Amino acid sequence: MDYTVDAVDKAIGLLLLVAQFPDLGVTELAKRSGNTKARSFRLLGTLESNGLVKRDANAAYRLGHRVLYLGASATEQLDIVRLSGAVFKQVHECCDENVFLRIRDGLETVCVAGMDSSHDVRLYVQIGARRPLYLGASGKLLLAHAGSDVLEQVVAAGMTKYTENTLTSKRALEKELKTILAAGFSVSFGERNFDTVAVAAPVRDSSGHVIAALSIAGPASRINEKNLDVFINCVKQNAKSFSKELGYSE
């Protein structure tokens, strides 16, 4: 029996759209959500009255202040986010580069936690940032563990070439995913931003399923072939420790 409440389901869908695509108006949000404009307006109004979204002077929507309560509570309640802080500090001590924790959401990855490097020249951690599943060290690692059916969906959806190093052919991607599974980690060299290098390793839950990717990223001037093994070992060891904290036992 289906106990789903349609209005609640649609409202949640709109809330997630606003989170992913801020500053859209009701017309575009209605189009993307599959609702009528009138229904979208009513649902957004309900979300707005509860402080979950806000509408600016140009009638564009962004998340409201009460979403911060959800974020703060999620940080406390979700083990994977709550426990990530100690792991980030360990990674930070051994490599002092940006540390990220990304999970898979459909055909994308989402950054759910992170810590900035102390270097003046660095990337910036953006919680909630999304990117295609085939892109970067974390994405490729999560895709490798997602199964062939997800790979087929990624290929069917099309793959944008961000730099000359972005893998956009099925054959090349399949080869890379096999390498990742065999090695137990993933590396990317300038796949989204040309001068960025990233390393990722799997985080597993108590059942052994890969639920997240722990990764570091920094400029190619600091992460290169000469010291790459240091970063790989750091990420792998800390991802392994993180998995144990979540109940995984080899």
Backbone hydrogen bonds, N-H to C=O, Kabsch-Sander energy under -0.5 kcal/mol:
donor,donor_aa,acceptor,acceptor_aa,energy
3,Y,1,M,-0.7
6,D,4,T,-0.7
9,D,5,V,-2.7
10,K,6,D,-2.6
11,A,7,A,-2.2
12,I,8,V,-2.6
13,G,9,D,-1.9
14,L,10,K,-2.0
15,L,11,A,-2.4
16,L,12,I,-2.4
17,L,13,G,-1.7
18,V,14,L,-2.4
19,A,15,L,-1.9
20,Q,16,L,-2.1
21,F,17,L,-3.2
23,D,61,Y,-2.8
24,L,21,F,-0.7
24,L,61,Y,-0.7
26,V,59,A,-0.5
29,L,25,G,-2.2
30,A,26,V,-2.5
31,K,27,T,-2.0
32,R,28,E,-2.5
33,S,29,L,-1.9
34,G,30,A,-1.5
35,N,30,A,-1.2
40,S,36,T,-2.5
41,F,37,K,-2.3
42,R,38,A,-1.8
43,L,39,R,-2.6
44,L,40,S,-2.9
45,G,41,F,-1.9
46,T,42,R,-1.9
47,L,43,L,-2.3
48,E,44,L,-2.5
49,S,45,G,-2.4
50,N,46,T,-0.9
51,G,48,E,-1.8
52,L,47,L,-2.5
53,V,47,L,-0.8
54,K,62,R,-2.8
56,D,60,A,-2.5
59,A,56,D,-2.0
61,Y,24,L,-2.4
62,R,54,K,-2.3
64,G,52,L,-2.5
66,R,51,G,-2.0
67,V,51,G,-0.6
67,V,64,G,-1.3
68,L,65,H,-1.5
69,Y,66,R,-0.7
70,L,66,R,-1.0
71,G,67,V,-2.4
72,A,68,L,-2.7
73,S,69,Y,-2.4
74,A,70,L,-2.7
75,T,71,G,-2.1
76,E,72,A,-1.4
77,Q,73,S,-2.7
78,L,74,A,-2.7
79,D,77,Q,-0.7
81,V,78,L,-0.7
82,R,78,L,-3.2
83,L,79,D,-3.0
84,S,81,V,-0.6
85,G,81,V,-0.6
85,G,82,R,-0.5
87,V,83,L,-1.0
88,F,84,S,-2.9
89,K,85,G,-1.9
90,Q,86,A,-1.6
91,V,87,V,-2.4
92,H,88,F,-3.0
93,E,89,K,-2.1
94,C,90,Q,-1.3
95,C,91,V,-1.7
96,D,91,V,-0.6
96,D,92,H,-1.6
98,N,217,A,-1.1
99,V,115,M,-2.5
100,F,215,S,-2.9
101,L,113,A,-2.3
102,R,213,A,-2.2
103,I,110,V,-2.2
105,D,108,E,-3.0
108,E,105,D,-1.3
109,T,131,R,-2.6
110,V,103,I,-2.5
111,C,129,A,-2.0
112,V,101,L,-2.7
112,V,110,V,-0.6
113,A,101,L,-1.1
115,M,99,V,-2.3
122,R,120,D,-0.7
127,I,125,V,-0.5
128,G,111,C,-3.5
129,A,126,Q,-2.0
131,R,109,T,-1.5
133,L,107,L,-2.2
135,L,132,P,-1.6
139,G,135,L,-0.7
140,K,136,G,-2.4
141,L,137,A,-2.0
142,L,138,S,-2.5
143,L,139,G,-2.5
144,A,140,K,-2.3
145,H,141,L,-1.3
146,A,143,L,-1.2
147,G,143,L,-0.8
150,V,147,G,-0.5
151,L,147,G,-1.5
152,E,148,S,-2.2
153,Q,149,D,-1.5
154,V,150,V,-2.3
155,V,151,L,-2.5
156,A,152,E,-2.4
157,A,153,Q,-1.9
158,G,154,V,-0.8
158,G,155,V,-0.9
162,Y,160,T,-0.9
163,T,191,E,-0.5
165,N,190,G,-0.6
166,T,163,T,-1.3
168,T,166,T,-0.6
173,L,169,S,-2.2
174,E,170,K,-2.8
175,K,171,R,-2.0
176,E,172,A,-2.0
177,L,173,L,-2.5
178,K,174,E,-2.0
179,T,175,K,-1.8
180,I,176,E,-2.2
181,L,177,L,-2.3
182,A,178,K,-1.9
183,A,179,T,-2.3
184,G,180,I,-2.8
185,F,180,I,-0.7
186,S,200,A,-2.7
188,S,198,A,-2.4
190,G,188,S,-0.6
190,G,196,T,-3.5
196,T,193,N,-2.1
197,V,218,G,-2.9
198,A,188,S,-2.2
199,V,216,I,-2.2
200,A,186,S,-2.6
201,A,214,L,-2.3
203,V,212,A,-2.7
205,D,209,H,-2.1
206,S,246,L,-0.6
208,G,205,D,-1.9
211,I,203,V,-2.5
211,I,209,H,-0.7
212,A,203,V,-1.4
213,A,102,R,-2.7
214,L,201,A,-2.5
215,S,100,F,-2.4
215,S,213,A,-0.5
216,I,199,V,-2.1
217,A,98,N,-1.7
218,G,197,V,-2.2
220,A,195,D,-2.8
222,R,219,P,-1.9
223,I,219,P,-1.9
224,N,222,R,-0.6
227,N,224,N,-0.7
228,L,224,N,-1.2
230,V,227,N,-0.9
231,F,227,N,-1.2
232,I,228,L,-2.5
233,N,229,D,-2.6
234,C,230,V,-1.9
235,V,231,F,-2.5
236,K,232,I,-2.7
237,Q,233,N,-2.4
238,N,234,C,-1.9
239,A,235,V,-2.4
240,K,236,K,-2.1
241,S,237,Q,-2.1
242,F,238,N,-2.4
243,S,239,A,-2.2
244,K,240,K,-1.8
245,E,241,S,-1.9
246,L,242,F,-1.3
247,G,244,K,-1.6
248,Y,243,S,-2.7
